[in-house]
């Protein structure tokens, strides 16, 4: 059964997209978040043409990816302050 992540976190640094489950678990180190939290973690490559979403659905890790054939993913920058 597919479940939705409760919150999405965007990792803003370009990511080596050869990484899979274990490599993308860098959310612990860089975002200070627990991959088992049920939140979704979004990673984008340097060219912004490939996006991966990592989340734990209760039974195991899920990694979803999308590669654009044309164009780039836009990145919204929100300043907190």
N, C-alpha and C positions, 0 to 999 in steps of 0.2 A: 504494500500500500504506500502510495506517495503522500508525504506530509509536507506542508509548507514550513520553511524556516520562520521562526518568530520575529527575527530582526536580521537585516542585512548589513554587513560591514564591508566597506571597500578598502582593499589594500592598495594604497596610492602609488607605490613604487612599481616599476616594471618588473614582471616576474618571468623566470625561466619556465616556459610552458611545457617543457619535457617532464616536469614534476607531476606526480600523481598524488595519491592519497597521503603518503608519508611526507613528501616534499612540500606539499601545500599546507601541512600542519604547522608551518612557520607562524601561524596565527598566534600560537602560544608565546613565541619570542617577541614578535614585532607588534602585535596588536594587543597583547596582554589579555587575550580572550581564550576561553577553553573550547576546543573544537567539539566537545561532547555536549555543549550547552543547548543545542537545537537551533542556534543562530546560523545564518548562511554567511559565507565569506567569499567575496568576489575578487578575482585576480584578473589583471589585464596585461597583455604583453606590451613591449616597448612601442611597437607600431600601432597599437590599439585596434588590431584586426582580429584578435582572439581573446575570448573571455572564458574563464572557468569559474564555476560555483562549487564550493565544497560545503557540505553540511552533514550532520549526523541525524538520521531519522529515527533513532531509537533501537534499530536492529544492526546498523552498520553505517559506514561512511558512504556518501553519494558524491560523485563528481560529474557535473554537467558541463558541457562546453559548447561554444558557438563560435564559428569562424566566418567572418564576413568575406564575401567574394569581391565586394566593392565598398569603398568608403571606410570610415573608422567609427569606433564607438566614441561618443562624446563623454567627457568626464566633467561632472559638475563639481566645482570647488566651493565649499561652504566654510566661511571663516567664523570661528567661534570667538566671541569676545564681548 
